[in-house]
Amino acid sequence: MSDLNHLDHLNHLSLRAGLSRRHLLQAGVGLGAAAAVAGYAAPAAAAPSTPMLSDAEIWGVPTLNPLVERRADPFVTPPVDGMYYLTGSVPEYDRLVIRGSASLAGLATAAESVIWRRPTSGKMGGHIWAPELHRIDGRWYVYFAAGDSDDVFRIRMYVMESTLADPRDPAGWGAPQQIITPWQSFALDATTFEHAGRRYLVWAQSEPEIAVNTSLYIAEMSSPFAISTFPARIATPTRSWEVQGYKVNEGAAVLIRNGRVFMTFSASATDSRYCMGLLTAAADADLLDPASWVKSPDPVFTTNEQTGQYGPGHNSFTVAEDGVTDVLVYHARDYRDITGDPLYDPNRHARVQKVVWHADGTPMFGVPVGKGGPIVRLTPLDAPGSFVRHYEYAVRVDQAPKELADSQFRFVPGLAGDGSESLQSVNFPDRYARVTGGMVRIDPVESGPAYAAEASFRRIPVKGGVSLQVATDRGDYLRHDRGALTVGGTAGRRSSTFVLT
């Protein structure tokens, strides 16, 4: 599928409603959803008559957070012969591990295989960091960084090859080989990608002439073991968010979409200041020319106090079981304060969440979403490309808002009970959508039945999506009115029908 076709397909998936089993389940499941397709509203409490699909099948990614505990620098492959494989840094920094599953959610409980352990002394006997697993020309390759026993921070890059179909089998892996660069200095976080018939290596290194900890470099490869061109430095830490604690650009990951090459990377110290930046190049540009790459001025993924996620970064990308939905894989901690060196704090956990594409073809990562169920965005049926979002706690409808997290909600058990549902803000999880004084806001919970009713809804399947009836005595419906979100009307009208994506 071409990049532009990929975007068209994403838009098509997000705008159609009520036509597939996935969207029927989103609308209400079972007999009620079937009635919605037929064109009439069914009771909100209609019982499911078909089995529920998994989070991954309905929403694109599993909602288990974290997905795998104590696996920093997580890397998940795209599906290979129906299997996902995950690797990452273990807290002991002493071995390479791989687990596999037919689903992303299954990685949480999958058995883990140790494919290699560091020697007890000498070369590669120090810290073992940030493995990545790549399938190249029918063989598996693990890229990783290793220090030496007499200096655990004498970090260099290495690669191993396996000819076996299952990368979890230790018997298939050959001896590590060092990836040689022009400088014998601190080097790590190798990743590789193919584009326009050429294979590239991207990594982080401390170039002796540059007064920073690490910059990002790219070179073309002659084989999975070696580069064939002189490295081009495409990013170095200069902005305030890149030099907190340490001056770092590292952990690159590549996503090629929509006529562009997007490269995320991580910056600053590995505590709560750790964050993700973004480089962008045109797909037809010379990727070995530093001038081809543009660094976004601000970080694209950062600590979020409201969701309780700290230091998100060192990401990779995979694709959901639908073969279309791009998935961000990253690590973060559940707390801010760390005793001692954050490098030795073991609780960087692997997490996944959906990448959303803006109308201009650029990725939106939102915030690290924290714990909770499936995440949804609501589009009024009469305003394709628009989304319900909050701004300064008032809820309205905007065309293609760039503030992704402001347009993300969770349906949770209703505060009013009796089969109702409440809409919880993703980036302010202590606040819920509430109808008060004819306005819709996201407000903190208040005691008493009045707030409970104003912040609870009955989700009614209708043709094209769902209608949301407020659980007050008035029984009004949320409705879209020229960019405003108000109440009134009846179920099933275009202005009071919402598509869930």
C-alpha positions in Angstrom: 0.0 0.0 0.0 1.4 3.4 -1.0 1.9 6.1 1.7 -1.0 8.2 0.2 -3.2 5.2 -0.1 -2.4 4.4 3.5 -3.7 7.8 4.6 -6.8 7.5 2.5 -7.5 4.1 4.0 -7.1 5.5 7.5 -9.5 8.3 6.7 -12.0 5.9 5.2 -11.8 3.7 8.3 -12.3 6.6 10.6 -15.3 8.2 8.7 -17.4 5.2 7.9 -19.9 4.2 10.6 -22.3 1.3 11.2 -21.1 -0.8 8.3 -18.8 -3.3 9.9 -18.8 -5.6 12.9 -16.1 -3.5 14.5 -18.3 -0.3 14.2 -21.4 -2.2 15.3 -19.6 -3.1 18.4 -18.5 0.5 18.9 -22.1 1.6 18.5 -23.5 -0.7 21.1 -23.1 -4.3 20.2 -25.6 -7.0 19.3 -29.3 -6.5 18.5 -29.2 -2.8 19.3 -26.4 -2.3 16.8 -28.1 -4.3 14.1 -31.2 -2.2 14.6 -29.1 0.9 14.2 -28.0 -0.2 10.7 -31.7 -0.8 9.8 -32.3 2.9 10.6 -34.0 3.0 13.9 -32.9 3.5 17.5 -32.8 0.5 19.8 -33.0 0.5 23.6 -29.8 1.6 25.2 -29.7 -1.5 27.4 -29.9 -4.0 24.5 -28.0 -7.1 25.5 -25.1 -8.2 23.4 -25.9 -11.2 21.1 -22.5 -11.6 19.6 -19.1 -12.2 21.3 -17.2 -9.1 22.3 -14.0 -8.5 20.3 -10.7 -7.7 22.0 -9.5 -4.2 22.5 -7.1 -4.6 19.7 -9.8 -5.7 17.3 -12.1 -2.8 18.2 -9.8 0.0 19.1 -6.6 -0.9 17.3 -4.4 -1.4 20.4 -4.7 -3.2 23.7 -5.5 -1.0 26.7 -3.4 -2.9 29.2 -1.0 -0.4 30.6 1.8 -1.2 31.2 1.9 -4.0 28.6 5.1 -5.5 30.0 6.7 -4.4 33.3 10.4 -3.7 33.7 11.2 -3.7 30.0 12.8 -0.4 29.0 13.7 0.6 25.5 10.9 -1.6 24.2 11.0 -2.8 20.6 8.0 -4.7 19.0 8.3 -6.0 15.5 5.5 -5.7 12.9 3.8 -9.1 12.6 6.0 -11.7 10.9 4.2 -14.9 9.9 1.4 -14.0 12.3 3.6 -13.3 15.3 4.7 -10.2 17.1 8.1 -10.3 18.9 9.1 -8.0 21.8 12.6 -7.3 23.2 14.0 -4.6 25.4 16.4 -3.7 28.1 16.2 -5.8 31.3 16.9 -4.1 34.6 20.0 -6.2 35.2 21.5 -5.1 31.8 23.0 -8.6 31.5 21.2 -10.5 28.7 19.1 -10.3 25.5 15.5 -11.6 25.7 12.7 -12.1 23.2 9.0 -13.0 23.7 6.4 -13.6 21.0 2.6 -13.6 20.6 0.0 -13.7 17.9 -1.4 -10.5 19.4 0.0 -7.4 21.0 -2.0 -8.0 24.1 -0.6 -11.5 24.3 2.9 -10.1 24.7 2.0 -9.2 28.3 2.0 -12.9 29.4 4.1 -14.5 26.7 7.0 -16.7 27.8 10.4 -15.0 27.5 13.4 -16.6 26.0 17.0 -15.6 26.8 18.9 -15.7 23.5 22.3 -14.5 24.7 24.0 -13.6 28.0 27.0 -11.3 28.4 30.3 -13.0 29.1 31.6 -12.9 32.7 34.6 -10.8 31.8 36.2 -8.9 29.0 34.5 -7.4 25.9 30.7 -7.1 26.1 30.9 -8.0 29.8 29.4 -4.7 30.9 26.0 -3.1 30.4 23.7 -4.6 27.7 21.3 -2.0 26.4 18.4 -1.4 24.0 18.1 -4.4 21.7 16.1 -4.2 18.5 14.9 -7.2 16.4 14.8 -6.8 12.7 13.8 -9.2 9.8 16.1 -8.6 6.8 16.1 -10.7 3.7 14.6 -13.7 5.5 16.9 -13.6 8.5 16.7 -12.2 12.0 19.1 -9.6 13.4 19.4 -8.2 16.9 21.1 -4.8 17.2 22.2 -3.9 20.7 24.7 -1.9 22.7 27.3 -3.4 25.1 29.9 -2.1 27.5 33.0 -4.1 28.8 33.5 -5.7 32.1 36.3 -3.3 33.1 34.3 -0.3 32.0 30.5 -0.9 31.8 30.1 2.5 30.0 32.6 1.7 27.2 29.5 1.3 25.1 29.7 0.1 21.5 27.1 -1.3 19.0 26.8 -4.9 18.1 24.7 -7.1 15.9 23.8 -10.9 15.9 22.2 -13.0 13.1 19.9 -16.0 13.2 18.9 -18.1 10.3 16.1 -19.8 12.1 12.4 -18.9 11.6 11.8 -18.4 15.3 14.0 -15.7 16.8 13.3 -17.0 20.3 15.4 -20.1 19.7 18.8 -19.4 21.2 20.4 -22.1 18.9 19.9 -19.9 15.8 22.0 -17.0 17.0 25.6 -16.5 15.9 28.3 -14.6 17.8 27.9 -10.8 18.1 29.8 -8.6 15.7 30.7 -5.0 16.4 29.4 -2.3 14.1 32.4 -0.1 13.2 32.0 3.7 12.9 34.8 6.3 12.2 35.0 7.1 16.0 35.9 4.8 18.8 33.6 6.4 21.2 30.3 5.9 23.1 27.8 4.5 20.6 24.4 2.9 21.0 20.7 2.6 20.0 21.3 1.3 16.5 18.2 1.0 14.3 17.8 0.1 10.7 15.2 0.7 8.0 14.8 0.3 4.2 13.6 3.1 2.0 13.5 3.4 -1.8 15.7 0.3 -2.2 18.4 1.4 0.2 19.0 0.3 3.7 20.1 2.7 6.4 21.5 2.6 9.9 20.7 5.3 12.4 22.4 5.5 15.8 23.5 7.7 18.7 27.1 8.5 19.3 29.4 10.8 21.2 31.5 12.4 18.4 34.7 13.6 20.0 34.5 17.1 18.3 31.0 17.8 19.6 30.5 18.9 23.2 27.3 16.9 23.8 26.7 13.4 25.2 25.2 11.9 22.0 24.0 13.1 18.6 22.1 11.2 15.9 23.9 9.8 12.8 22.7 8.1 9.6 24.7 6.0 7.1 23.9 3.7 4.3 24.6 0.0 4.9 26.5 -2.5 2.7 25.1 -5.4 4.8 23.2 -5.9 8.1 26.7 -5.8 9.8 28.3 -2.7 8.3 27.9 0.9 7.1 29.2 1.9 3.7 29.1 5.7 3.8 30.6 8.2 6.1 28.0 9.1 8.9 25.9 12.2 8.5 25.0 14.0 11.7 21.3 14.8 11.4 20.5 15.9 15.0 22.4 17.2 18.0 20.9 18.4 21.3 20.6 22.2 21.4 17.1 23.0 22.6 16.2 23.4 26.3 14.2 20.2 26.4 17.1 18.2 24.9 19.7 19.1 27.5 18.0 18.5 30.8 20.5 16.5 33.0 22.4 15.3 29.9 22.8 16.6 26.3 21.2 13.7 24.5 19.6 12.7 21.3 19.2 8.9 21.2 16.8 6.0 20.6 15.7 6.8 17.0 12.7 5.1 15.4 11.4 5.5 11.8 7.9 5.6 10.4 7.5 6.3 6.7 4.1 7.6 5.8 2.3 10.2 3.6 5.3 11.1 1.5 7.6 11.7 4.5 10.1 10.0 6.6 9.3 10.6 10.3 12.0 9.8 12.9 11.3 10.0 16.5 14.1 10.2 19.1 14.6 10.6 22.8 16.2 13.5 24.7 17.6 14.5 28.1 18.2 12.4 31.2 16.4 9.1 31.7 14.2 10.5 34.6 11.0 12.4 34.3 12.7 14.9 32.0 13.1 12.2 29.3 10.9 13.0 26.3 10.5 12.4 22.5 11.4 14.7 19.7 10.7 14.4 15.9 12.7 14.8 12.8 11.0 14.9 9.4 12.4 14.5 5.8 10.6 14.3 2.5 10.4 10.8 1.2 12.2 11.7 -2.0 15.0 13.6 -0.2 18.6 12.6 0.2 18.4 11.1 3.7 22.2 11.3 4.0 22.1 15.1 3.7 21.6 16.7 7.1 19.7 19.6 5.4 17.0 17.1 4.5 15.9 16.7 8.1 13.8 19.3 10.0 13.6 19.0 13.8 10.3 20.0 15.3 10.8 22.9 17.7 9.0 21.3 20.7 9.0 17.7 22.1 6.1 15.6 20.7 5.7 13.3 23.8 6.4 14.2 27.4 5.8 13.5 31.0 2.1 14.1 32.0 1.3 14.8 35.6 -2.4 14.3 35.1 -2.1 10.8 33.7 0.7 9.9 36.1 3.2 8.9 33.4 6.8 10.1 33.7 9.8 10.1 31.3 8.1 8.6 28.2 10.6 7.7 25.4 12.9 5.3 23.7 10.1 4.2 21.4 9.6 1.9 18.4 6.7 1.5 16.1 4.6 -1.5 15.1 1.2 -2.0 13.5 -2.0 -3.4 15.0 -3.7 -6.6 14.1 -5.9 -4.8 11.5 -2.7 -4.2 9.5 -3.5 -0.5 9.3 -3.4 1.2 12.7 0.1 2.5 13.6 1.1 1.8 17.2 3.6 3.6 19.4 5.7 1.4 21.7 7.5 3.2 24.5 8.6 3.1 28.1 7.6 5.3 31.0 7.5 5.2 34.8 4.4 5.5 37.0 6.1 7.9 39.4 8.3 11.0 39.2 10.7 10.9 42.1 13.6 8.5 41.9 16.2 7.6 44.6 19.7 7.4 43.1 20.7 7.2 39.5 17.6 6.8 37.3 19.5 4.5 35.0 19.3 1.9 37.8 15.7 2.4 38.7 14.1 -0.8 37.3 10.5 0.4 36.7 10.6 1.7 33.2 7.7 -0.3 31.7 6.8 -1.1 28.1 3.6 0.5 26.9 1.6 0.8 23.7 -0.9 3.3 22.3 -2.4 4.3 19.0 -0.7 6.8 16.6 -3.3 9.2 15.2 -2.7 10.9 11.8 -3.6 14.6 11.4 -5.3 15.7 8.2 -2.0 17.2 7.0 -0.4 13.7 7.2 1.7 14.3 10.3 1.6 12.0 13.3 -0.1 13.0 16.6 1.1 11.2 19.7 -1.0 13.0 22.4 0.0 12.2 25.9 1.0 9.0 27.6 -2.5 7.9 28.4 -2.1 6.0 31.7 -4.4 3.4 33.0 -7.9 2.8 31.8 -10.1 1.2 29.1 -10.4 1.8 25.4 -10.0 5.4 24.1 -12.4 7.0 21.7 -12.8 10.1 19.7 -16.3 11.4 18.7 -17.0 13.0 15.3 -20.5 14.5 14.7 -22.1 12.8 11.7 -22.9 16.2 10.2 -19.2 17.4 10.5 -16.8 14.9 9.0 -13.2 15.6 10.0 -14.3 17.4 13.2 -14.0 16.1 16.7 -15.5 16.7 20.1 -12.8 18.2 22.2 -12.3 20.3 25.4 -10.6 23.6 25.6 -10.1 25.3 28.9 -12.5 22.7 30.2 -15.3 23.7 27.9 -16.4 21.1 25.3 -16.9 22.0 21.7 -16.4 20.7 18.2 -13.3 21.6 16.1 -12.1 20.7 12.7 -9.1 18.4 12.9 -7.7 19.6 16.2 -3.9 19.2 16.6 -4.3 18.7 20.4 -5.0 15.0 20.2 -5.4 14.4 23.9 -8.1 17.1 24.2 -10.3 15.0 21.9 -9.8 11.6 23.6 -12.3 10.2 26.0 -13.1 6.9 27.7 -16.6 5.5 28.2 -16.7 4.3 31.9 -19.5 3.0 34.1 -21.9 5.9 34.6 -21.7 8.0 37.8 -25.5 7.8 37.8 -25.6 4.0 37.6 -28.6 2.3 36.1 -26.7 1.3 32.9 -25.5 4.7 32.2 -22.0 5.7 31.0 -19.8 8.6 31.7 -17.3 10.2 29.4 -13.9 10.5 31.2 -11.3 12.9 29.8 -8.1 11.0 28.9 -5.7 13.8 29.7 -7.6 15.0 32.8 -8.8 11.7 34.1 -10.3 13.3 37.2 -12.8 15.2 35.0 -15.9 14.0 33.2 -18.1 15.5 30.4 -21.0 17.2 32.2 -24.0 19.1 30.9 -24.7 22.1 33.2 -26.6 25.3 32.4 -27.0 24.3 28.8 -23.3 24.0 28.4 -21.0 20.9 28.1 -17.8 21.0 30.2 -15.3 18.6 31.7 -15.6 19.0 35.4 -14.2 17.3 38.5 -16.6 15.0 40.4 -18.9 16.7 42.8 -21.0 14.9 45.5 -24.7 14.5 45.0 -27.2 13.1 42.5 -27.4 16.2 40.4 -23.7 16.1 39.2 -24.0 12.3 38.7 -27.0 12.7 36.3 -25.4 15.7 34.5 -22.2 13.7 33.9 -23.9 10.4 32.8 -25.3 9.4 29.4 -27.2 6.6 27.8 -25.5 5.5 24.6 -28.2 4.7 22.0 -27.2 3.1 18.7 -28.7 4.9 15.7 -28.1 4.8 12.0 -24.6 6.0 11.3 -23.3 5.9 14.9 -24.6 6.6 18.4 -26.7 9.3 20.2 -25.8 10.3 23.8 -28.8 11.0 26.0 -28.1 12.9 29.2 -29.2 11.0 32.2 -31.2 13.9 33.7 -35.0 14.1 34.0 -35.0 16.3 30.8 -33.4 13.5 28.8 -31.8 15.8 26.3 -29.2 14.6 23.7 -25.8 16.0 23.0 -25.9 17.7 19.7 -23.6 19.6 17.4 -24.5 23.2 16.4 -22.0 25.0 14.1 -19.0 24.1 16.2 -20.7 24.2 19.6 -21.7 21.2 21.6 -25.1 21.7 23.1 -28.1 19.7 24.2 -31.5 19.1 22.8 -33.0 17.4 19.8 -33.8 13.7 19.5 -31.8 10.5 18.9 -30.8 9.7 15.4 -30.7 13.2 13.8 -27.5 14.0 12.1 -26.7 16.8 14.6 -27.1 14.4 17.5 -25.3 11.4 16.0 -21.7 10.7 16.6 -19.2 8.4 15.0 -16.8 6.7 17.4 -13.2 6.3 16.1 
